[in-house]
């Protein structure tokens, strides 16, 4: 019983530590979970689920701004619906964001995409394909 309580307390303390780090230094938090983050990145309003379940598959370039509610999805969980018919497999993909990129509120970035340099992704956009340099996606 005491061992279970101690384990719960440790998990609770780790959860609180992460919450504090997210607010105090979101870039340090992102790096601590495995996201590759370039210099001068701004992560505004991120939360524990922003970088999905495989944050090590995400790379952000220099001068990238990620705003509140953005979701990085590195795998397709919907594949579970057909797993009985086709067998055990999963779909995973890296998300690579270039330099000087702005990602607007509540944008969703799907697995296996690369975003070029000097790109603006509008609020609410769902990015399903690679984005070339020097464009606005809305």
C-alpha positions in Angstrom: 0.0 0.0 0.0 2.8 2.4 0.9 4.7 1.5 -2.3 1.5 2.4 -4.3 1.1 5.7 -2.6 4.8 6.6 -3.1 4.5 5.7 -6.8 1.4 7.9 -7.2 3.1 10.7 -5.4 6.1 10.5 -7.7 3.9 10.5 -10.8 1.9 13.5 -9.4 5.1 15.4 -8.7 6.4 14.6 -12.2 3.1 15.9 -13.7 3.4 19.1 -11.7 7.0 19.6 -12.7 6.1 19.3 -16.4 3.2 21.8 -16.0 5.6 24.3 -14.4 8.2 23.7 -17.1 5.6 24.1 -19.9 4.6 27.5 -18.5 8.1 28.7 -17.4 10.1 27.6 -20.4 8.1 25.9 -23.2 11.2 25.4 -25.4 13.0 23.6 -22.6 9.9 21.5 -22.1 9.7 20.6 -25.8 13.4 19.7 -25.8 13.0 17.6 -22.7 10.4 15.4 -24.4 12.5 14.9 -27.5 11.4 17.7 -29.9 14.3 19.1 -31.9 13.9 22.9 -31.5 16.0 25.5 -33.4 17.2 28.8 -32.0 14.8 31.7 -31.3 11.7 29.4 -31.4 8.6 30.7 -29.7 6.1 28.2 -28.3 3.0 30.1 -27.2 0.2 28.4 -25.3 1.4 24.8 -25.7 0.2 22.0 -23.5 1.2 18.4 -22.7 -0.5 17.1 -25.8 0.8 19.6 -28.4 3.6 17.3 -29.7 1.6 14.1 -29.7 2.8 10.7 -28.5 6.1 10.7 -30.5 7.7 14.1 -30.0 11.1 12.7 -31.0 9.7 12.7 -34.7 9.3 16.5 -34.7 11.9 19.0 -35.8 11.4 22.7 -35.6 13.8 25.1 -37.4 15.0 28.5 -36.3 12.7 31.4 -35.7 9.6 29.2 -35.6 6.5 30.4 -33.8 3.9 27.8 -32.7 0.7 29.4 -31.2 -2.0 28.1 -28.9 -3.9 24.9 -29.7 -1.5 23.7 -32.5 -1.4 19.9 -32.7 1.5 17.9 -34.2 0.2 14.4 -35.1 3.0 12.0 -35.8 0.9 8.8 -36.3 -2.5 7.9 -37.7 -4.5 6.2 -35.0 -7.4 5.7 -37.4 -5.7 2.7 -38.9 -6.9 0.7 -35.9 -10.3 0.5 -37.6 -9.0 -1.7 -40.3 -6.3 -3.5 -38.3 -8.3 -6.8 -38.1 -8.6 -7.0 -41.9 -5.1 -6.0 -42.9 -3.0 -7.2 -39.9 -0.9 -5.4 -37.4 0.7 -2.2 -38.7 0.9 1.5 -37.9 1.4 4.7 -39.9 4.1 7.0 -38.4 5.8 10.0 -40.0 8.2 12.8 -39.1 7.1 16.4 -39.1 9.8 18.8 -40.2 9.3 22.5 -40.0 11.8 24.9 -41.7 13.1 28.2 -40.6 11.1 31.4 -40.2 7.7 29.7 -39.9 4.5 30.9 -38.2 1.9 28.3 -37.3 -1.5 29.9 -36.3 -3.8 28.9 -33.6 -5.4 25.4 -33.7 -3.6 24.3 -36.9 -3.1 20.6 -37.2 0.0 19.1 -38.8 -0.4 15.5 -39.9 2.3 12.8 -40.1 5.0 12.7 -42.8 5.0 16.4 -43.8 7.8 18.9 -44.4 7.1 22.6 -44.2 9.6 24.9 -46.0 11.2 28.1 -45.0 9.3 31.5 -44.8 5.9 29.9 -44.4 2.7 31.1 -42.7 0.2 28.5 -41.7 -3.2 30.1 -40.9 -5.2 29.5 -37.8 -7.3 26.3 -38.1 -5.4 25.0 -41.2 -5.0 21.2 -41.5 -1.7 20.4 -43.2 -1.8 17.1 -45.0 1.0 17.6 -47.6 4.5 19.1 -47.9 4.5 22.9 -48.0 7.2 24.6 -50.2 9.2 27.7 -49.3 7.7 31.2 -49.3 3.9 30.5 -49.2 0.9 31.2 -47.0 -1.3 28.2 -46.3 -4.9 28.9 -45.3 
